């Protein structure tokens, strides 16, 4: 990747949706970092149609600050975050040749909680070892009752 460094005299605030879980890694020199990607939607609000998206931009967020790293590893895909950065650079992707905006955050704020996962066993029935039919959502994933496990 060829790197173009831009010295910033102002701060950049980017709000977007996390598109992949953060990955922790180290450089060849052994310096740790956390990296994830956010997708920012450009657009405008129309009174009749609501939000109208005119384009999307991906930003790679690479954190070198050891104080921020523990909090960033807890971010999940689908969360909306606000990233404040005073330094960023533009990288050229070797595969596509497209520019990649790489932000080095001063802080990252989660704007909404982790999206709720859909219930996996909604509406299903489970037949127990005793022959009872129980709703799957009420049946435990792990059974620790020895009488239930060894029932004859």
C-alpha positions in Angstrom: 0.0 0.0 0.0 1.2 3.5 -0.9 0.6 6.0 1.9 -0.3 9.6 1.6 0.0 11.5 4.9 -2.1 14.6 5.4 -1.3 16.9 8.4 -4.5 18.1 10.0 -5.0 21.3 11.8 -8.6 20.6 12.7 -10.6 17.7 14.1 -12.7 15.3 12.1 -15.9 13.8 13.5 -17.3 10.8 11.6 -20.5 8.9 12.5 -21.0 5.5 11.0 -22.0 1.9 11.4 -19.4 -0.7 12.3 -19.2 -3.2 9.4 -17.0 -5.8 11.0 -15.8 -6.7 14.5 -12.6 -5.1 15.6 -9.4 -7.0 15.1 -6.4 -6.8 17.4 -2.9 -7.3 15.9 0.7 -6.3 16.2 3.1 -4.8 13.7 6.3 -6.5 12.7 8.0 -4.4 15.4 5.6 -5.7 18.0 3.5 -2.5 18.4 -0.1 -3.5 19.2 -3.1 -1.9 17.5 -6.9 -2.4 17.0 -8.5 -1.9 13.7 -12.1 -1.9 12.5 -14.1 -0.4 9.6 -17.1 2.0 9.7 -19.5 2.9 6.9 -20.7 6.5 6.8 -23.9 7.4 4.8 -24.0 10.8 3.1 -27.3 12.3 2.3 -30.0 14.7 3.3 -33.4 14.8 5.0 -36.4 15.4 2.7 -39.7 16.4 4.4 -41.7 14.0 2.1 -39.3 11.0 1.9 -37.3 11.2 5.1 -33.5 10.4 4.9 -32.3 10.2 1.4 -28.9 8.4 1.0 -26.7 9.9 -1.7 -23.6 7.8 -1.1 -21.5 5.7 1.3 -17.9 6.0 2.4 -15.9 3.4 4.3 -13.4 4.6 6.9 -10.8 2.3 8.5 -10.2 3.2 12.1 -6.8 2.2 13.4 -6.1 2.8 17.1 -2.5 2.8 18.5 -3.5 4.2 21.9 -3.3 1.5 24.6 -5.8 3.3 26.8 -8.5 3.1 24.1 -7.9 -0.5 22.9 -9.8 -2.4 25.7 -13.0 -0.4 25.0 -12.7 -0.8 21.2 -12.5 -4.6 21.4 -16.0 -4.5 22.9 -17.5 -2.8 19.8 -19.8 -5.1 17.7 -20.8 -5.2 14.1 -23.9 -3.1 13.4 -23.3 -0.6 16.2 -23.3 3.1 15.4 -20.2 5.0 16.6 -18.8 8.5 16.6 -15.1 8.8 15.9 -13.1 11.9 16.7 -9.7 12.1 14.9 -7.1 14.8 14.5 -4.9 12.6 12.3 -5.8 10.6 9.3 -4.1 9.3 6.1 -5.2 8.0 2.8 -4.0 4.6 1.7 -4.3 3.1 -1.7 -5.6 -0.5 -1.7 -3.3 -2.8 -3.6 -6.1 -5.0 -4.8 -8.6 -2.4 -6.1 -6.5 0.8 -6.3 -9.3 2.6 -4.4 -8.4 5.1 -1.7 -8.9 4.0 1.9 -9.4 6.7 4.5 -7.6 5.6 7.6 -8.5 7.5 10.9 -6.4 7.4 14.0 -9.0 8.1 16.8 -8.6 10.4 19.8 -11.8 8.8 21.1 -14.7 6.6 19.9 -18.2 6.9 21.4 -20.8 4.2 20.9 -24.1 5.9 20.0 -26.3 2.9 20.4 -26.2 -0.4 22.2 -25.4 -3.7 20.5 -28.3 -4.8 18.2 -30.4 -7.4 19.8 -29.9 -10.8 18.3 -33.0 -12.6 17.0 -34.3 -15.4 19.1 -32.9 -18.6 17.5 -35.5 -21.0 18.8 -38.6 -18.9 18.6 -41.7 -21.0 18.2 -39.9 -24.4 18.4 -40.8 -27.2 20.8 -38.4 -29.5 22.6 -39.2 -33.0 23.8 -37.5 -33.8 27.1 -36.1 -37.1 28.2 -39.4 -37.5 30.2 -41.5 -37.1 27.0 -42.7 -33.6 27.9 -43.1 -31.0 25.2 -41.6 -27.6 26.3 -41.2 -24.3 24.4 -37.5 -24.2 23.3 -37.0 -20.7 24.6 -37.8 -21.9 28.1 -35.7 -25.0 27.9 -32.1 -24.5 29.1 -29.1 -24.6 26.7 -27.1 -26.5 29.4 -28.7 -28.9 31.8 -26.9 -29.1 35.2 -29.5 -31.1 37.1 -28.1 -34.6 37.6 -31.5 -36.1 38.3 -32.7 -34.8 34.9 -29.6 -36.1 33.1 -29.6 -39.5 34.7 -33.4 -40.0 34.8 -34.5 -43.6 34.1 
